[in-house]
């Protein structure tokens, strides 16, 4: 499992910070006006829960940057470790 030390130094984190700085400049009204299907595109419904990320300042590039960071930090392996009962903290 990757160490938290140096987390802010990894390339994917730096790209995410840059992306967030760009998206932070936009007002949500402007974002919704530019993306008419935003609510549908950034919502997920399960049997019991509805997740709506459309009112967050993120876009497809931000989601990609988050996904890249998760992959670079090997998040799937960390999740597996947690659910298998390994000590993670």
Order of alpha helices (4+ residues) and beta strands (2+ residues): alpha-alpha-alpha-beta-beta-alpha-alpha
